[in-house]
Amino acid sequence: MKLFGLNNLEYFKSQLDASSREVLPQAVKSIVEVKKRGGKITVVTGSGPNIHEGVTTLIAELIRVGIIDGVTTSSAVISHEMGGALDRVYRVNAAELGMNMDQMPRGDLYEFTDLSSEYLDNLRREMPLDEDLLARGKKLKVHSNIIKAAGNMAYPMGLRGERIALEILNLAKIYGLPFEQVAGWGCDEHTMLGAAAIKNIPVLVTIPQLVGGGAVGMSIGDSISVSNRSMRISRMLAQSDIIIESAVALTQEIHDGPFECYTGHGIWAAHSGQSVYNLKSKKLIRIDLDENLRKCVELNNLVQEAIDKGLPKTKAAKIPFRMEMSAFARHEGSMPIIGDIGKVWPLLAYEAAKELDIKLDFLSSSQDTQEGQAMRDWIVEAVKPLDLNKMRDRARNFKI
């Protein structure tokens, strides 16, 4: 068991303000009640912070034990999970490496994935490597060694993700499936994609989050149509009793998209006889650092009154108003928890699992703790990149 956050739970709780400490047990109670009656919970995740804080790895564990029943995320997270969630890279001076500086990112550094000789040998059998580039990089002074989101901009794992995306896209089109499902066939069981593939539940990139991850993002977008993706996401959310939002923007365009009726956007889809759903009876739990989220919930009636009068919500509320606040602000089932996702998620997961008498084998910890640093090291070593052979085996045996 890797319960990294277990000894920090009281510390995490102490970091919450009074209002969030009051909302947290209510959120746990809602989760427990839903799961005890056989209901479903979907998580709506954003990008980098969820990877870095071990939240996606924790969500994978909650999928494994049956607490989480579906996930929406970003194309960048898909790319990172294909690379193994987190990896260790070393950075060198790009100019000394002889790179075209017009093509280098800000900082003028070039990254190499820190890989074992055994894994590099396996990679050579899979794709041609620039051996000269690797050799030149080894000779240079290392600027820094860091742990970062996997498969990102480091050679060769970043390039590998870009290249295998095209094979995954081809399989997705052959079988008429989302890219994410096919990628999940080869992903590590400690990723959301891999855990979902084992449990046969959906992980889908939302339309606002399609841009990112380079060729991975484009391949996700090309795998199924926008309309089909919208309908798949709406059906996943329609079956859910609770939606938990974690470090994500533009959720108004996710949970109250083109087929949702309570906020009004799905009215014409319903009028046209299409399949629609309603947010009214659902709970929306959002973990966020922005205190304006709580303020807009507290101004629920004012926001709704502005909408009823056809007035701008921002002027009525007199606070910076992000798109994700719209439905959340005027939904009766909204529960804002203002805090660091790295601290809130282990609290939420541990308390819910304890009440449900479920044993967790992994519990994340905020990366600003010693345990969080140990967790990140463990993820680097334990969570492996997408296995092409495993994915191909599942593809060969997939029945349409």
NUSE-70502 format. One record per residue: x, y, z of N, C-alpha, C in turn; residue in three letters. Coordinates in steps of 0.001 Angstrom, whole numbers, plus 524288, in hexadecimal, padded with zeros to 5 digits. Example, Ala and Ser with C-alpha at 12.3 -4.5 7.8 and 13.67 -1.06 7.14 Angstrom:
REM NUSE-70502
833867E9C681E788300C7EE6C81E78833907F31C81E78ALA/832327F73681BA8835667FBDC81BE4832648001E81EBESER/
***
This chain:
REM NUSE-70502
803457FB508000080000800008000080369804E480000MET/801C3808CC7FD088049880DB27FCAE800F0812247FE62LYS/8002D812768038B7FC958165C805AA7FFBC81B2D8075ALEU/801D281DF28038C8056A8223E8049B802F48268C807E4PHE/7FDF582798807097FB7F82BF4809C57F94782AAE80F16GLY/7F9A7825C5810B57F6E5824008156B7F85E8271781A4CLEU/7FD6D8281C81AFD7FF2E82AC481FC77FE8F830B281F8EASN/7FCBE832AF81B297FC398385881A927F69483A4081A8DASN/7F2E8836C581B7B7ED6A8383981AE67EBD083CAD81E89LEU/7EDA383C808235C7EC44840BC827067EEB4845E682550GLU/7F37E845978234C7F60F84A4B821467F2FD84C7781CA4TYR/7F16084903819157EE5E84AC2814847E95084D7581639PHE/7E6CA84B1C81A217E1DC84D4C81BFB7E2B5852B381E69LYS/7E71E853468211E7E84285846823B27E94385CAB81FCCSER/7EA9785B4181AF97EBAA85F23816F27E6B28615181470GLN/7E24085ED6815807DD4B860B0813667DAFB864E7816E7LEU/7D82D86894814917D58486C6C817CD7D09486A0481A24ASP/7CE1686CDC81D997C99C86AC1820867C542868EF81CE1ALA/7C42786BFD818DE7BFE786AA0815537C1078658281270SER/7C5DC864CF810937C7358600A80DB77C76A85B5381154SER/7C91B85C2F816457C907857E781A147C3738562481B2DARG/7BFC5859BB81A9B7BA408586D81B667B7FF85599816A2GLU/7B9BB85738811EB7B7A8854E180D1E7B9E284F6A80C2FVAL/7BED584E8B80DAF7C16D8499280C927BE59844D380E84LEU/7BCB2844968138A7B9A78400B815487B46683F8F8127FPRO/7B22F843F6810D27AD52843B280DD77AE49841158088BGLN/7B2BA842718062F7B41E8400D8012F7B50F83A39801D7ALA/7B7DD838C9806007B8DB8333F8071C7B3B78305D807EAVAL/7B037832AB80AF77AB238303E80BF37A81D82F5A806EDLYS/7A83E8332C8036F7A586832A17FE647A7CA82E2A7FB2FSER/7ACF982DE17FB0A7AF99829AD7F81C7AE1A8245E7FA51ILE/7AE48823E57FF777AD1581EDC802087A76C81D4B8010EVAL/7A3D2820F58018D79E4A81FBD800A479D6081DEA7FB10GLU/79FCF820847F75479F2881F0F7F1CB7A14B819977F0C9VAL/7A5EA818797F2CC7A84A8135A7F1BC7A55A80EF67F48ALYS/7A343810087F9267A06780BFA7FBFF79B6080A717F93CLYS/7992480E097F63F7946280CA67F3667957680B3E7EDB0ARG/79A7F80A807EC7579BE1808BD7E73579C1F80D067E327GLY/79C85811ED7E4EA79CDC8164B7E1437A249816F17DEF4GLY/7A2DA81AE87DBAB7A7C681BAB7D8E17AA0B8211B7D9CFLYS/7AF408214D7D9747B21C8262C7DA397B5DC826F27D5AEILE/7B5C482B9F7D36D7B96182D097CF427BD008315A7D129THR/7C1E8831087CF9B7C5AF8351F7D0D77C6EC838317CBEDVAL/7C6CE83D557CC607C82C840D17C8127CD6E843487C971VAL/7D1A7841657C6F87D6E2843237C8617D92A846D77C457THR/7DCBB84A1C7C63C7DFCF84D607C2CA7E50984ADC7C1B9GLY/7E8F584E0C7C0DF7EDE484C167BEEE7F21384BAF7C32ASER/7F67684E5D7C2737FB3B84DA67C5717FACA84CCE7CB45GLY/7F81A8503C7CE3E7F80584F907D3EE7F61784A307D5A6PRO/7F243848077D2F07F037842E77D4697F45183EA17D3BAASN/7F7A483F2A7CFC07FBF683B787CEEF8000D83C207D337ILE/801B9840FD7D41D80614842097D7A8804DA840CB7DD59HIS/800018417D7DEE97FE898407C7E45B7FD0583AC47E547GLU/7FD9B837787E14C7FC2D831F97E1EE7F65C8310A7E1D1GLY/7F35A835147E05C7EDA4834997E06C7EBCA830C27DC41VAL/7EE13830EB7D7907EC5F82D3B7D3857ED94827A17D526THR/7F1FC826D97D7DE7F3538219F7D9CA7EF7B81FF37DDFFTHR/7EDD9823A87E1477E9E8822777E5477E4A78214E7E2C2LEU/7E32E8244B7DEC77DE428233F7DC037DE6081DCE7D99CILE/7E2EA81C3C7D7857E373816E87D5687E251812DC7D9A4ALA/7E441813DF7DE647E339810507E2C07DD6A8104C7E42CGLU/7DAF1814DC7E4037D55E815277E5387D210812957E0F6LEU/7D4128127A7DC307D18180F727D8047D201809A67D93BILE/7D6BD808127DACC7D7B7802827DBEA7D4118006B7E01BARG/7D3218038E7E4387CFE7801AA7E88A7CA17802C47E7BCVAL/7C8B48053D7E3597C32F805E97E20F7C09880AD07E419GLY/7C3A580EA67E5EB7C14F813807E7D07C0578174F7E354ILE/7C3F98178C7DF987C37681AF67DB107C1C7817C47D654ILE/7BDE3819C37D3707BB7F816CC7CF297BC4C819427C9CCASP/7BEFC81D9E7C98D7BFF5820217C48A7C33F824F97C558GLY/7C626826837C1497C9A882B017C1AE7C97F82E197BC9CVAL/7C96A833457BD177CAC4836867B89C7CFDE8393F7B9F1THR/7D30083A497B5EC7D81A83C957B6E17D9EB83F957B21ATHR/7DEF5840EA7B1F07E132843DD7AD967E49C840567AA3BSER/7E586842107A5687E8F683F0F7A1F97EE8183EF27A41FSER/7F00F8430D7A6F37F54A843167A94A7F5D283EC27AD51ALA/7F1C383DE47B0807F1F2839AB7B45F7F24D8345C7B1A9VAL/7EF7C833B17AD5C7EFD482ECA7AA6B7F57682DEC7A8ABILE/7F7DE832067A69B7FD4F831B47A4E0800E9830377A96ASER/80021832B37ADE680368831957B2708029C82BFE7B461HIS/7FDBF82A347B4807FCCD824DE7B65D7FF07820D27B296GLU/7FEF8822037AD988017D81E8F7A9CA8075A81E277AAD7MET/8099D8224D7AD1A80F2A8224D7AE6281065820267B3BFGLY/80C5081EE77B6DD80D2F81CBC7BC0F80C308208D7C07BGLY/8094A824B97BF7D807AF828B17C35E80C1282C8C7C494ALA/8101D82ACB7C7498149882E247C8748199D82B697C6B9LEU/81D6082E5E7C4E58228682C167C3ED826D082FE97C579ASP/82B9582DE67C5A4830188310D7C71B83304832A07C22AARG/83444837997C1B8837178397C7BD2183BF483C7A7BED9VAL/83FC383CB77BB4E844378402E7BC3C84472844187B7C7TYR/845EA848F87B931845D884D467B57B84B5C84F227B45FARG/84C488505D7AF618515E852657ADC58508B857647AA9EVAL/854CC85A467A9DB8549585F107A6CC8538C85DB77A11BASN/84F3F85FB479EEB84DA885E467999F8517F8604879583ALA/853BD864EB796658577B8670E792A785C63863B77926FALA/85E4F86208796FE862F385EAB7972A861DE8595A794AFGLU/85CE3857C8794D285B58852D77926F85B188534E78C7BLEU/85B148582D78A8985AE68590B784E9855708593C782ADGLY/8519385A9B785F184C2C85AB17842584AEA85FDC78171MET/846D585FCA77E30844CF8648777BC484200867A178002ASN/8444086C087818E8422F86EDA7860B83CDE8715E784F8MET/83B948722077FFC836628743A77EB2832188704B77FECASP/8338D86B677809C82FB486750781A782FBF8658878753GLN/832DA8680378A85833458667C7900082F69869897935BMET/82D4F8670D7976B829BA869DB79AF282CA486DD179E4EPRO/829B3871147A0DB82BFA875137A44A82F858727E7A85AARG/83403874D97A92A837CB872AF7ACD583C918707F7AA20GLY/83C0186F597A4FD8406586D7D7A1C5842E7868847A3DCASP/83FA68651F7A61D8418F860197A7FE83F1285BB17A4D8LEU/841FA8576F7A45883FF7852C67A1A283FC084E607A594TYR/83B7D84B777A57983A99847677A96683B59841F67A723GLU/83DAF83E957AA5983E22839067A91683B7F835DD7AD6APHE/83877831F37ABEE8362F82E747AFCE83A7682B127B21BTHR/83AA082AB67B74083E84827797B9EE83C9C821D47B9D9ASP/83EAB81EC87B62E83CD6819727B55B8412D815817B672LEU/83FA3810ED7B83D8437280CBF7B8FC8455A80AD77B3AFSER/84A0E808837B39684C2A806697AEB0848A4802117AC97SER/8462B7FF2D7B034842A37FAF67AE9683DE17FD257ABB2GLU/83B99801667ADDB8370D803A07AB47838888061C7A612TYR/83D178088E7A5DB83EE680ACB7A0ED83F8A8069D79CC4LEU/841948021279E5C842277FDBD79A9B83CD77FBF079897ASP/839047FBAA79C14833B47FA3979A67831847FE4A796A8ASN/832B180336797C7830C18077A7948C8332A8074F78F1BLEU/83816805B178ED583ABB8054E789BF8381C8015378634ARG/835CD7FD587888D8330B7F96E7856B82DB87FB6A78395ARG/82BE67FF8F78617826BF801B4784E6826FB8063B7810DGLU/82B0B8098C7818082B6E80E2B77E358312E80FA877D72MET/8327D8122577924837EC813E8778688392C8185877C24PRO/83DA58180A77EB583F5B81C1B78240843D381F3077FD8LEU/8441782426781268486E8277577F6B84CF68268178330ASP/8502C822A3781E38546D821147855A858628257678615GLU/859478288C781F385CF882CDB7825685B07830F77862CASP/855F083222785FA853A7835E678998854308340078F36LEU/8530082F07790228537C82CCD7955B8591982D1B7974FLEU/85CD482BDD793EE8625E82BED795728643383175796AAALA/862988354A7936B8641983ABB79459861D683CB27997BARG/85CFF83B3079A8E85A8783CD679F6A85D4383AB17A434GLY/85F49835EB7A3DF861FE8336C7A84386720836277A98CLYS/86972838B47A5A186E8C83B327A66586E238409C7A8D8LYS/86988842E87A8A5868EA848457AA80867E9848887B05FLEU/8693784D127B2938681884E047B8158623184E347B8E2LYS/8605E84B737BCD285AC084B5F7BDF9859418505F7C0CBVAL/85581853237BE928539C858017C0F68503D856D67C5B6HIS/84CD0852EC7C5448495D851817C9958470684C1D7C8ADSER/845CE849817CCFF842E0844947CCF583DB18459E7CFA2ASN/839608445B7CD1383442845577CF7483081840DB7CE44ILE/82C738407B7D1778280283D137D052823C58407C7CDF9ILE/8219083ED07C9AA81D7A841E87C7238197383E487C4A8LYS/815558409F7C29B8114683D887BFFE813BA83A6A7BB8BALA/81286835687BB5481549831C77B7DC81406832957B21EALA/817C5830F07AEDD816F6830CD7A93B8166E836207A6C9GLY/8179283A227A9858165783F677A7F381A068416B7A3B6ASN/81E25844277A520821988469D7A150827178445A7A172MET/827CF840047A41B82CFF83DA77A48C82DC2839767A061ALA/8327A8392F79E48833D48352879A7A835D88305779D6BTYR/8344C82B9D79BF98310882A497976F82B4282953798B2PRO/829BD829A879DC782470827F979F288203C82BB979D2EMET/8218E830BF79CBD81DC98346579A7F81CA98331D794D9GLY/820D283215791E38203A830A778C6281D7C82B6878BD1LEU/81EAB827D778F5B81C15822B378F258162B8234B78F8AARG/814608268F7934080ECA82767793E280C4B8298678EF7GLY/80F0482D3078C6F80D0682F737879580C7082B4178360GLU/81048827C57830E81042823DD77ED680C3F81F8F77FC3ARG/80BEB81DA9784978082D8196C7857E8029481B7078566ILE/801E782098785F57FCA2822D0785907FA2D8217F7804FALA/7FD4F8215977C3F7FB398203F777047F97381A9577689LEU/7FC4281700779097FA9381184778FF7F58A810E377C1FGLU/7F54381391780937F08081348783C17EBE68158F780C2ILE/7ECC8819EF77E207E8A181C5A77B017E6AD81897776D5LEU/7EA3C815D7774437E8B181223770337E53A80DD67726FASN/7E6C480BA4776F37E39780791779767DE4E809B877B2FLEU/7DE4F80E7F77D3E7D967810E477F017D59A8116A77A77ALA/7D79181303775FC7D42B813A17716B7D24D80E5976F5CLYS/7D5BD80A7B76F747D4378053C76DA67CFAD80326770E7ILE/7D004803E87760D7CC0F801AC779897C7AF8058477AF0TYR/7C81C80A50779257C41680E2A77A5F7C3E880FA178017GLY/7C8938102D7827B7C8F98113F788147CBD68165C78913LEU/7CB0F818B178D9C7CE3981D4378F087D3F281BB278F9FPRO/7D76C81F3678E427DD1081E7278EE17DE5981CB07946CPHE/7DBD981F2F798487DD0781E3579DC37DC338187F79F3FGLU/7D8188161979D1C7D6F9810A879E667DB3480D0C79C57GLN/7DCE080DF7797897E0F080AAD795317E62080B7479810VAL/7E77F81051799387EC508115B79C1F7EC3C80EA37A16BALA/7E7B480E977A3E67E72B80C1C7A9017E87C806557A8F5GLY/7E7B1803C07A4857E8F97FE2E7A4227EEB47FD1F7A55ATRP/7F215800F27A44D7F7A8800207A52E7F9E2803127A9C5GLY/7F69D806307AC737F8A08097E7B0AB7F912806937B5DCCYS/7FC72808817B9277FD668063E7BE4D7F86E806537C194ASP/7F7CD8026D7C4D37F30E801F87C8107F2A08065F7CC0FGLU/7F6FA809227CD157F6E080D757D0CF7F59C812AD7CE36HIS/7F460812927C9327F26F817457C6907EC86816F87C639THR/7EA0881B717C5867E45981B767C4E17E2D1818597C00CMET/7E5D5819007BBD17E4B28162E7B6F47E517810507B7B8LEU/7E94680E8F7BA377EA0C808F77BAFB7E612806987BEA4GLY/7E4FB8094B7C3037E11B807597C6C17DBB58071E7C443ALA/7DA6180B197C12B7D54280B407BE9A7D4BB806EB7BA8EALA/7D903805AD7B7D77D8D6801787B3F97D7BC7FC3E7B695ALA/7D9FA7FB6F7BB347D9157F6947BE1C7D36B7F6387BFEEILE/7D14F7FA927C1CB7CBF87FAAB7C3E57C7D37FBA77BFB4LYS/7C9A47FCCA7BAF17C6137FDDD7B6937C283802847B7BAASN/7C4EC806BE7B97E7C1FF80B947BA5C7C47E80FDE7B6F7ILE/7C1A0814147B5D97C3AD8180B7B2377C76481BF77B4B5PRO/7CB8A81D3A7B1CC7CEC0821DA7B2BC7CEB6824D27AD98VAL/7CCC5829A27ADAC7CC1E82C967A8D87CE3D8321E7A96BLEU/7D0D0833F87A5597D29A8395B7A52D7CE0383CD47A3A9VAL/7CD598411E7A67A7C918844B47A53A7CAA5848297A0A0THR/7C6D484A5379E167C7DF84D867996D7CB098526B79ABEILE/7CA018553C79F0F7CD5B859B27A0497D3018582F7A176PRO/7D3E8853327A2C07D925851757A4477DBD884E337A00EGLN/7D9E284E7179B487DC4184B6B7970C7E18C84D9879568LEU/7E244852B6795DB7E71C8551D794067EB608544279813VAL/7EF73851A2796947F3BA8505F79A267F5C484AF5798E9GLY/7FA78849D979AC07FC948449F799D37FE6B843C179445GLY/7FF01847E7791218011C8475B78BD77FDF1843AF7887BGLY/8009783FDA786137FDFB83C1B782A37FA0D838D0785A1ALA/7FAF38381A78ABC7F7328352578DE17F1F68380378DFCVAL/7F21D83D1C78F047ED4B8402878F217EA7D84022789EEGLY/7ED69840C7785B37EAFC840BF780847E8B283B6477F40MET/7EB7683740780D87E98C831F277FD17E4A3830C1782F2SER/7E47F832BD787C67DFBA8321F78AEF7DB2F834CA78827ILE/7DC158398B786567D7FD83C70783A07D640839D777E9DGLY/7D9E58375477BE77D8A7834CB776E97D63A82F6077785ASP/7D69282D1977C377D4E78279E77CD47CEFE826F377C6DSER/7CC0982A7A77EC67C65782A6D77E3E7C48F8300C77D5FILE/7BFD6830B477B697BDF8835FD77A387BCDB8390A77F3ASER/7BCB783E3577EB97BB648419D7831F7B5F68404E78536VAL/7B24F83F60781B07ACF183E1F783557ACC2839037865ASER/7AF94835187846E7AFB583009787177B24D8308978C6CASN/7B6818338A78CB47B92F83469791AF7B587837277958EARG/7B2B183B18793B17AF0083DE3797107AADE83A3F79934SER/7A8CF836DB795E57A4BD833407979E7A6E982F3B79B7DMET/7AB9782D3C79A807ADF78296E79E227AEC082BE57A387ARG/7B0AE830AD7A3967B18C8335C7A8957AC5C834737AB4DILE/7A876836177A8547A3678374F7AAB37A0F18326A7AD12SER/7A19382DF27AA7B79F548291E7AC9E7A2358275F7B18CARG/7A75D828307B1A17AA4B826EE7B6587A87182A517BAE2MET/7A7BF82F647B9EA7A606832F17BDFE7A050832087BF74LEU/79D37830807BBA1797AC82F687BCAE7971282AEC7C08FALA/79AAB827207C04C79A69822947C3CA79CBD823A77C92DGLN/79F2E828377C9C17A1EE829747CE9D79E6E82C6A7D26ASER/79F1682B1C7D75979C4982DE37DB7F79F848325E7DDA6ASP/7A4AB831C17DD6C7A846835BF7DF5B7AC66836C17DB34ILE/7ADA983BBC7DA6F7B1E883D4B7D6F67B5E48402D7DA53ILE/7BAB683E2F7DA6D7BEE3840A77DD6F7C2948435F7D9A2ILE/7C32B848797DA467C68584B8B7D6CC7CBB884C9B7D986GLU/7D00184BB07D6B47D52D84C1A7D9157D8F184EFC7D586SER/7DA80853B17D7297DE60856D37D4447DD2E856EF7CE6FALA/7D898858EE7CD287D6EA858FB7C7B47D3F685E0C7C693VAL/7D4B1860107C1DD7D1E5864C17C0397CD93863547BC5EALA/7CA4C8671A7BB337C63F8668B7B72E7C26D8621A7B833LEU/7C148860F97BD247BDB985C9E7BE2D7B82585DBF7BC6BTHR/7B6CD862C77BBCC7B194863DB7B9B27B0E9861467B464GLN/7B5328610C7B15D7B4EF85EAC7AC2F7B575858BE7AC73GLU/7B61A856A47B1317B69C850FC7B1E07B18A84EB87B3FDILE/7B0428500E7B8F37ABA884D7B7BB417A68684FD17B972HIS/7A672854BD7B7C97A185856B37B5A87A248858197AFEAASP/7A3EF854367ACF67A4EE854C47A7647A001854727A41AGLY/7A08C852C879F3A79C3B8533B79B837979E84F9479C71PRO/7981784BCE7A016793C1848297A0FE791A88486A7A695PHE/792EB84CAA7A96E7913184D387AEDC78CF8851627AF39GLU/788C38502C7B2007841E853877B1D0783738574E7B666CYS/785908562B7BAF17846F8596D7BF7F7867985EF77BED5TYR/78AFB85F7D7BC5078D29864B57BB5F78B28867067B642THR/78843864007B354785BF8660F7AEA47884D864AB7A982GLY/78D3F862FF7A99D79015862337A4BA78DEF85DB77A16DHIS/78B78859E67A3FB7898D8555E7A114783EA855D979F3FGLY/781A085A7779FC877C0985B0179EA077AC8859A9798F4ILE/77E3885B307954E77CF685A3778FD177E6A854AF78E2BTRP/7823785259790E37834E84CCE78FE077E8E8499279185ALA/77C3B84AF6796117777B84840797D0773038493D79412ALA/7729A84E1B7924976E7A84F8A78E9376EEB84C5B78987HIS/773B684B057882D774AB8480B7835D7746C8422C78431SER/7731C8408C788F67727583AF778A08777818381C78B2FGLY/77BB483B0378C6F780AE8388178DAB780E88370479373GLN/7849783392794BC78543831D079A23787A18363B79D61SER/78502837AF7A1A9786E183BE47A503786DC83A0F7AAB5VAL/7891583D437AE31788F983C047B3C878869841077B6E0TYR/78802840767BC0C786D9844EB7BF5A78A54844E17C43BASN/78CED8493C7C5447906E849AF7C9C678D9484A6C7CEFALEU/7889284B777CEC1785C484D6B7D357786A084A327D84DLYS/7862F845217D7ED7866F841DD7DC9F78BF9840297DE0ASER/78FE0842107DB497953E8404E7DC2479817843DD7E002LYS/79C50841D17E23479FC8844E57E58C7A49F8465C7E266LYS/7A65084B3F7E2DE7AB1E84D0C7E0647AF0084E777E4B6LEU/7B30F84B587E5467B72E84C6B7E9137BBD184E927E60FILE/7BDAC853297E7917C227855667E4CE7C68C856A77E8A0ARG/7CB3C854AF7E7537CFF1855D87EA5B7D2EA85A047E75DILE/7D3B585E8B7E9D27D5C58630B7E6FE7D89D866A27EAC3ASP/7DC8A869617E8ED7DF6186D197EC2D7DCE98728A7EC2BLEU/7D965873887E8927D729878C07E7E17D2808799D7EB7EASP/7D32987D1B7EF2F7CEEF87E387F2E57CA33880B77F049GLU/7CAE9882D07EB997C6738850C7E8D07C255880E97E79DASN/7C40287BF97E7577C045877C67E6597BC4D8776E7EACALEU/7BE4C877CF7EFA27BABB877AD7F41A7B74287C847F420ARG/7B99B880F57F2E97B694885CF7F2DD7B216885887EF02LYS/7B333883487EA5C7AF08883207E6717AAB687F517E802CYS/7AC1887B347EAFA7A811877A17ECF97A4C987A5D7F11CVAL/7A77087D6C7F46B7A49E880587F8737A0F2884667F613GLU/7A249886247F14079F02889F27EE8279B35887477EABFLEU/79A14882597EBD8796D487F1B7E86179204881FA7E662ASN/78EEA884087E9EE78A01886927E85D78AFC88B787E514ASN/78F2788E4A7E66E79072893067E385791FF891BC7DDEDLEU/7951B88D9B7DD50796CD88BF57D81C7921D88A307D4E4VAL/78EB1887047D74B78A1B885257D47B7867A889A17D316GLN/7861A88D637D696782C6891EC7D598784D4895087D0F2GLU/78A00895987D0A078C5F898547CC3078B33895807C71AALA/78B97890467C73C78A7788D257C28F784BF88DC27C100ILE/7814E88DAE7C4E677BB588E3D7C3D477A6B893817C154ASP/77D968977F7C2B077CB089CB57C08177FC889DAB7BB8ALYS/782DF899B47B9F27860A89A557B54078AA889DE37B604GLY/78C9389E447BAE9790EA8A1C47BC287960589EAD7BCA6LEU/79A7C8A1497BBE379F8889E947BC707A05D89CAF7C203PRO/7A204897D87C2907A2E5895917C7BF7A754898577CAA2LYS/7AB58899E57C7C47AFED89C537CA2E7AE798A1607CD02THR/7AB548A4A07CA6F7A9C78A9927CCDB7A6778A8AB7D1BCLYS/7A30D8A4E17D17679FA08A3D57D5E47A2B58A1D97DA95ALA/7A66689E527D9967A95389BE67DDDE7ADC989F5A7DFCAALA/7AFBC8A2CE7DC567B41B8A6477DDAC7B9038A3367DF3DLYS/7B9CD89EB47DCBD7BE8B89B9E7DD817C06F899B07D82FILE/7C5938988A7D7A87C76F8962B7D2BF7C473891247D1C0PRO/7C22A890AB7CD327BE8388C627CC367C088888F57C7CBPHE/7C2338843E7C9197C417880967C5317BF9887D597C317ARG/7C06E87B2A7BE8C7BC398782A7BC127BA51873AD7BF7CMET/7BDEF871187C24F7BC4386C8B7C55C7B8CE86E047C9F6GLU/7B88C8730E7CB337B56B874AC7CFA87AF9B875087CE6BMET/7AE39875427C9807A8DA876837C81E7A4F7872877CA37SER/7A56386DB17C86C7A1BC869B07CA4B7A2C08687A7D003ALA/7A7BB868457D18B7A9158670B7D6E87A6B086B0D7DAA4PHE/7A6DE8700E7D9187A50A874427DC8079F3A873E47DD9FALA/79C338720F7D9DE79685872257DAA57942686CBA7DB40ARG/79791868D17DC4779599863807DD06794F48626D7E2DBHIS/79060860797E45F78F3A85F867E9E9792D185B667EC52GLU/794F0857EE7E9117982F853A97EB1779DFD854BF7EAE9GLY/79F84859C17EA5F7A50B85B1F7EA037A7AA85B1F7EF5ESER/7AC57858C77EF9B7AF45858757F47E7B4EC85A0E7F376MET/7B65385F097F4627BBB5860C57F3737BF5385F6E7F800PRO/7C3C185CF67F6C47C7D685C087FAA87CC9385F227F8DEILE/7CDAA863677FB917D1F0866D57F9FC7D6F3864E47FC89ILE/7DA7C862D87F9527DF57860C27FB687E29F85E387F736GLY/7E74585CA97F8BB7EB0E85A177F5517E9268548D7F417ASP/7E8B88533E7EF0F7E6DE84DFB7EDAD7EA60849B67EFF0ILE/7EF6F84AEE7F0927F308847147F2C97F1DB845D17F86FGLY/7EF13849607FB157ED988487F8008B7E7E7846C180109LYS/7E488848C77FDC07DEF4847817FE387DDCE841F47FC55VAL/7E018840637F7ED7DED883B387F5C17E00E836A67F97FTRP/7E4AD8368A7FC037E58E832347FFA97E1AB8322180427PRO/7E028836CF805FD7DC2C8370E80A1E7D706834C380838LEU/7D55583680803A67D058834CB8016F7D06182EE98007CLEU/7D4A082CFD7FE1C7D4FF827777FCBC7D547823FD8018DALA/7D88A8258A8054F7D93F8224B809F97D43A821F080D23TYR/7D1BE8266F80E007CCF982672811307C8958236880E89GLU/7C803824078096E7C3E182137806A97C4E981B56806B6ALA/7C9C9819CB805BC7CB2381439805B17CA54811CE80B18ALA/7CBC4814BD80F337CB15812BB814857C556811CF815B4LYS/7C2048158F8143F7BC69815038153D7BA058108C81214GLU/7BC4480F7C80D8A7BA4780B4480A327BCE38060680B57LEU/7C0698060680F3B7C35C8014E810AC7C66A7FF2880BF9ASP/7C8EA802AF8092B7CC138014E8049E7D1CF80241805EEILE/7D5117FE79804AB7DAAB7FEE1805B97DD748013A800FDLYS/7E01A8059B801D97E3188080C7FDB07E8BF806227FDD9LEU/7EB028052E7F9517F087803B67F8F97F400808597F7A2ASP/7F19580CBB7F62D7F4938116B7F4FD7F19E816267F70APHE/7F476819BD7F96A7F23581EB37FB207F64B822E97FA19LEU/7F4DF826C87F7027F89182ADA7F57E7F9B582E887FA02SER/7FDCD831A67F94B7FF26835A57FD24800F883A837FA44SER/7FFC183EF97FC698014E843E47FA0680730844067F91CSER/808D1846057F49580E5E845C57F32F811CB849447F687GLN/80F7C84CBA7F9BB812B684FFE7FD27813F384D4F80256ASP/812A384853802CD813FB845448076E818338414C80605THR/81AF283F4A809ED81EE383B37808F781C578366C80682GLN/817BB8351680878814EC8308F806598136283183800ACGLU/812028366C7FF6F810A2837B77FA0E81542837257F662GLY/819E0838A07F83B81E95837E97F51081FBA8321A7F448GLN/81EFD82F0E7F86E81FC1829637F7FA81BBE827077F43EALA/81701829087F46E812E6827347F0D481477828347EB33MET/8168E82CD97EA158181682E207E4BE81C7C82A8A7E2E1ARG/8203B829667E65A82465825B47E4FC8221D820547E3C6ASP/81E4681EBD7E6FC81BD48199E7E62A818F8819677E0F3TRP/8162E81D867DF968135081DAC7DAA78171B81D2D7D610ILE/81B8881FF77D66481F7481FA47D2328212581A007D151VAL/822158172F7D59D82419811D87D52E81FD380DD47D419GLU/81B4780E8E7D6698174380A6C7D6548138080AD77D1C8ALA/8124180F927D01B80E4F810407CBF881119810627C6B5VAL/8104380C5A7C3A28132F80B9A7BECA8107A80E387BA21LYS/8138A80F857B6148113A811AA7B14B80DC880DA77AE8FPRO/80A8F80F9A7AB098071B80C407A7F280A1F807C37A57DLEU/80808803117A60580A647FE557A3DB807C17FD2879EA2ASP/80AA87FDEC79A5D808677FD287952A806AC7F79479442LEU/809AE7F3C57961E808467EE47795458032E7ECEB7980EASN/802917EEED79CD77FDB17EDF679FBD7F9137F05E79CE2LYS/7F9CB7F51C79AE37F59E7F7B6798007F4387F4B27930BMET/7F82F7F2E17903D7F73B7EFFB78B687F47F7EACE78C72ARG/7F5DD7E849790CA7F32F7E366792307ED667E4597932DASP/7EC297E890796147E6AA7E9C3797117E3DC7EB0F791FEARG/7E68D7EDC678E7A7E42B7EF287897D7E2F27EA5178642ALA/7E6A47E69C7863D7E5D17E1C2783317E11D7DEBE7851CARG/7E0337DF0A78A3D7DBF87DBEB78C9C7D6F17DEF778D81ASN/7D6E67E3EE78BC07D23C7E72678C847CDE07E578788D2PHE/7C9467E4CC78B037C4CC7E32E787DF7C1077E7CE7873CLYS/7BFEA7E8FE7826A7BC6D7ED5F781447B6CA7EBD178280ILE/
***
